[in-house]
């Protein structure tokens, strides 16, 4: 009986998915963010995790990627410095899957640096933030002038400056906006900071797009300014929540049995944060002085609001809420809407790269 009901439901779902894919194929595809944003209230009402819908949207997107996009690829010679780290391994696996020749250079392999770096087409630096600039300087002594050099760390200004200063060839900074636990690049954002000779990286950007990644271009300075809020403060908020839940010895499983969809989603995000390398998480918060100062300001805000709660100052808390409410009402049309319904316009308007506009993403 249940199998029959499932079969009928599946038939309806398959027909609807076919319609959805046909609609996407017949017109310019909305961004993945746009497709995900508008249905969030419906998903919450139906009790469906957003991750399930994200899987549907991403799979529909993947079905429209031409098979030829990854066929007949001319193998490239690539060296990943830090290729045995989790993010380095991810890039090595994905590049190798489509036929590229990928070598790995770790800190104990520098006696082979000349062999691994001098004849490679792309060098990808994937090392902890505090070592990135020093590694770039070291790499520059071995690579040829035509070798494309890029890094994938979460700060961009200093690494990009170091690459431009110490390497005379093609330079680009990348920041994958995801952790190493993903199974593919499908639906994932990658920030691109052009540096020099952008055309040398076009095959690599085409590879990322062919795997379903969404590429966003900006300058290194704009990237670092945005990441203070987008990444560092968010890490601190979730890091703090995780430490609090640990200290309070909260029964997480029991809390989930009586939770809202938002709470379940937040616990899932916190869990994923604490599944990462602790050095990576801490380095993201401590990467720049601006990040440290902003996190300190955020902590001061927590303390100020907590004092109002301790004093049971209802009027002051309502005033704080209304101030923030006015801010979001004023800004909602200028940053919520572009990120979803007009993502392409937002990239052009908010990031405004002043140079290197010839790159195709």
N, C-alpha and C positions, 0 to 999 in steps of 0.2 A: 504493500500500500504506500509506504513512504517512498519507495523507489519510483513508483509511478508518479507520485506528486513531484518528486525531484526532477524527473524527466520532463514533465510539462513545464516546470519553472525554468529548467535549463534551456528548453526550446525557446521560451520567451526571451530569456537573457541573450541567447545567441542571436536571435533576430534583431534585438535592440542594439547589440554590439555591432552587428553588420551595418545597421543604419548609422550608427555613430561614426564608424570608420569611413563610410561613404561620404558623410557630411564633411569630415575632415579632409578627405581626398579631393573634394570638389571645390574647396576654397582655401584661402590662405589660413594656415592653422593659427588659432589663438595660442598665446604662450601657455606653458604648462601651469604657471602660477594662476593665470586667469581661469583656466579650466577647473582648478582645484578650489579657488576662493569662494565662488558664489554658492557652492553646494554645502559648505560647512554647516550651516544651521540645519539643513535637511538631514545630513548625516548624524548630527547630534540627536535630533529628534527621533530618528529611526534606530539609534543605538549602534550605528555602524562605524567602526574605527576609520579615521581619515586615511590610515595607511592602506586600508583595503581599496578605497576609491582611488588613491594615488597609484596603486598597482594597476587598476583598470585603465586610468588615463595614460600612464606610461606605456602600458602594453599596446594600447591603440596607436600611440605615437610610434612605437617601435615597428609596428606592422606596416607603416607607411614609408619607412626608410628603405630606399632602393637597395636591392640585393647587390647591385653593381658597386654600391658605395664602398664596400669592403672587399670586393673581388679584384683580382688583377693588380694588387698593390705591389709597387716596386719595393723590394725589401730595403730598408734603411739600416745603417750601422749606428747603434745607439749605446751610450754608456750611462748608467744611472749610478750616481755617487750616493751611497746609502740605500742601495737596491735590496738589501736584506732587511731593512726596516719595514714596518707594516705598509706605509704609503708607497715606498719604493717598490715593494713586492707587488702591490696592486697595479702600478703603472707597468711594471715588467710583464706581468701576466697579460694585461690587456693589449700591450704592444706586441708581445710574442704571439698572441692568438691570431693576429691578422698577418703574421709572416715576417715581422721585423726581427733583425738580429740584435738582441739586447745583452750587453755585458754589464757586470756589476763591479763597482770599485768600493771597497770598504776601507776603514782606517788602517787595517793590517795589510792592504794590498798596494800601498803606494810604490813599492819597488817595481811594480808592473805598470805604473801610471803611464809611462811613455807608450807602451804597447796598447793600453786600453783607451787612451785619450787622443793620441796624435793622428789617427786615421778615422775617427768617428765623425758622423755627420751631425749628431745631436748629443750634447751632454746635458743631463737633467740632474740638478743638484737637489737632493732630498735628504737633508740632514737637520738636526735640531737647530732652532733659531740662533742660539748663541754661537754656533760654529759656522753658520752659513757664510758670512763675509770672509772669514779666514780660509775656508775651503775654496771659495771663488778665487781668491788671490792665488792659492796654490795650483788650482786647475789651470789658470790662465798661462802658467809657465809651460804647459804641455800641449795645449790645443792649437790647431792650425788656424790661420786667419779666416778660413771659410767655415769653420765649425760653428754651428748654432749653439748658443749657451743660454740656458734658462734655469730658474729655480722654482720650487713649488712651496716655499715657506709662507707663513701667514702674515709677514710684514713685507713690504715691497720697496720702500724708499731706499734704505741702506743697501740691500742686495742688488737692486737695479743700478744704483750709482756705482757699486763696486764692480759689477760686470762691465759697465760702460767704461770705467776708468782702466781696468786691467786687461780687458779683452778688446781687440780692435775689430772683431767680426760681429756677426749677428747676435743680438741680445734681446731677451724678452723675459718679463717676470710673470709667473702664473701663481694663482692661489685657488686650488680646488676647494670649493665650499662644502666639503663633506669629509667624513672620516674614512679610515681604511676598511671599515666593516662592510661597505657596500659591495654588491655583487657585480655591478656594471656602472657605467657612466650615464645610463639612461635617466633623463630628467634632472640631472645634477648640474649645478652652476659651476662654471670655472671663470674666475676673474682673470682678464688679460691686461697686462701693462706693457705696451709696446716700448721697445728701447731703440733698436737699430736694425736696419735691413729686414724689415718685417716679412718680406716675401719668402725668406728662407724658412720661415716657420709655417707657411701656408699648408703644407702637406700634413703637419702635425695638428693644426687647428681643424683641418678637414677630417682627420682621423677622429678627433674628439666629437665633432658634429655627427659623423657617421655612426658613432656609438650612442648618440642621443643626448649629448651634453649641450647645455645652453651656455653660450659664450657671452660674457659681458665685458666691454672694454672701458678702461678708465686710466688715469695717470696714477703713478705710484703714490703720490701725495694724497690724491682723493681716496684711493683705496685705504691707506692707513688711517685717514681721518674717519672714514665710515666704519672700519673694523673696531675702533674703540668702542662703539655702541653695539654694532651688530654681533661682535664676537666676544670681546674681552668682558664687557659688563654682563653679558648673558652667561658666560662661563662662571663668573663670580656669583651671580644669582643662584644658579643651579648647584654650584659647588657649596654655597652656603646652606641651601635647602638640604642637600645630601648630608652635610655635616650635622645639621640640626636634627634630622630624622634619626641619624645614627646615635647622637648623644641622648636623644629622648627615648631611644629603644622602641620606636614605633613599630607595631606589627603591620608591615606593609601589605601582606596578603589579606589580612582582615580588613584593612582600610579600603582595599580595592573592591571588596564584596559589596560595599555600600557607597561607592564613589560616583561622582559625576564624570561625564566624558572628558571634560577639561582636566580633572584631577588625574584620570588614567593616562591622558596624553602627557601631562607634566611628569608623572612618575616614570613613564617610558623614556622621556628625554633625559631625566636625571640618571636613570639606569644606564643609558647609552653613554653618558658622560663618564660615569665611573667604570665603564668597561674599557676605557682608553688608557693609554700610558699616562701615569700621573705626571711624569716630567713634561710631556706635551701640554697637558692642561695647565700646569703652573706656568710654563714658559709663555703660553698665549696671554696669560694675565699680566706677566711681568715684562713682556717684550719691549715696551717703550715707557719712558717716563710719563708720557701723556696718558697711557693706559692706567698706570698706577695712580696718578692723580685723579682720574675720572672715577675709578673704582672707590677711592677714598671719599670722593664727593658723594657717590651713591651710598656708601656706608653711613655717612653723616646724615643723609636723608632718611635712611632706615631708622637711625637713632632718634632723630627729631620726631618722626611720626610715632615711634614706639613710646617716647615720653608723653606724647598727647594721649595715647591709648592708656598708659599707666595712670595718667591724671583723669582719665575718663572725660576728656575735654571734647564733648560731642560737637559743639559748635565749631571748634577749630578744625576738627577732622572733616566735617562737612564742607568747610571753607576750602580746605586742601583738595578735597574731591572735586568741588565745583571749579576751582582754578584749573585743575588738570582736564576736567570735562570741557571747559571752554577752549583750552589749547587743542585738544583732539578734534573738537568740532570745527575749529578754524583751519586745522591742517589736514583734515581728512581728505579733502579734494586734491590736495597737492602732493600727498605721499602714499595714501592707501590706494587710491584709484590708479595712478601710474604703475605701481608695482604689479597690479593685476590686469586691469583692462587695457592698459596702454603701455605695456612694458618696453616696447621698442622706443616709444617717444621719451619715456623716462630715462632710458640709457643716454639718449642724445642730449636731453635737457639737463639732467642732474650730473652726469659725469663730464661731458663736454671736453673730450681730449683735444688738446690744442695742436697736436702734431700726429703724424703717423696714421692719417685717415685713410691711407690706401689699403689697409689690411681688410681682408674679406672675412667676416665672421657671420 
